[in-house]
Amino acid sequence: MRRSARRSVRCVAVLTASLAITVAAGCSNNSSSTTSNTSTMNMPMGGTHKPVTTSDADWKPVTDALGRTGKFGDNNTVYRIPLVRSDLQVQSQGVAIKPGLSLGGYAAFGKYDDTAMVMGDLVITEEELPKVTDALHANGLQQTALHKHLLEQSPQIWWTHIAGMGDPAKLGKALKAVLDATSIAPAAAPPAQQPPVDIDTAGVDAALGRKGTADGGLYKYNLARADTISDNGHVLPPTYGVTTVINFQPVGDGKAAINGDFVMTGTEVNKVIEALRTGGINVVELHNHMLTDDPHLFYLHYWAVNDAVTLAKALRPALDATNLAPAK
């Protein structure tokens, strides 16, 4: 047993060293920036700068560069552009994944007294991944996380988080170069009338103690934390994506597939994991989305298929283990 343990330690050490070399090599690539103030991504933490109210005119250079438009959130302080992978046909554990369940990428923009900021989450295929990584670094944007949201899946999909600071027009051009490395299509127009949601939404609402939203046949919750969250000294309203997301996709007979993520501080992580596993919900991923956020947040992605109300009851203790803003 001692010989086996020593062998395991040596393997871990070799793997750790290999990873360190790989990361160092990746970071040494020349990444001539097309965005100004990228060095401010290394500012001290703390919410010194708050986002200011903006209008469509402020983001016209971005929408012109991208050929895409978005919507305002958080009292017009964050402009969020959807980047949904409606072009992909993804299967996971026998479930055909609707784009609104797991494939909803985005880019969120805000202005501050010292700079503009973009943060986002791109849903990309395995073939697109190296091209996207290279495009991000070639255009002065940061890659702050890379992970999966689903367990077994076909085709293989990755989710990568991005960030940048600088002039809005330059941020828009940089992001356009990244999107050109993908097949992400422009957002489709919403249906004139929402299709029915084939689960007991009233029962789900009662179990979670919150009111969800119907969206394209799915039922969704987007839950902000009670904390003030900042990154690089800049306050991040919830529209930037610093929220707990609960998505229900009906699969028939009152059942649903659930997917999304919990946003947690370090002290909350294992309480949430224990609550989810007690309820029979699978943990898919645990990771960070940002490099210098305050408080430092962890994101846990989950998956289960069962009766929708049963799943909601299982999710409730996990929600209660985090510092969510009070239900409205």
Order of alpha helices (4+ residues) and beta strands (2+ residues): alpha-alpha-beta-beta-beta-beta-alpha-beta-beta-alpha-beta-beta-alpha-alpha-beta-beta-beta-beta-beta-beta-alpha-beta-beta-beta-alpha
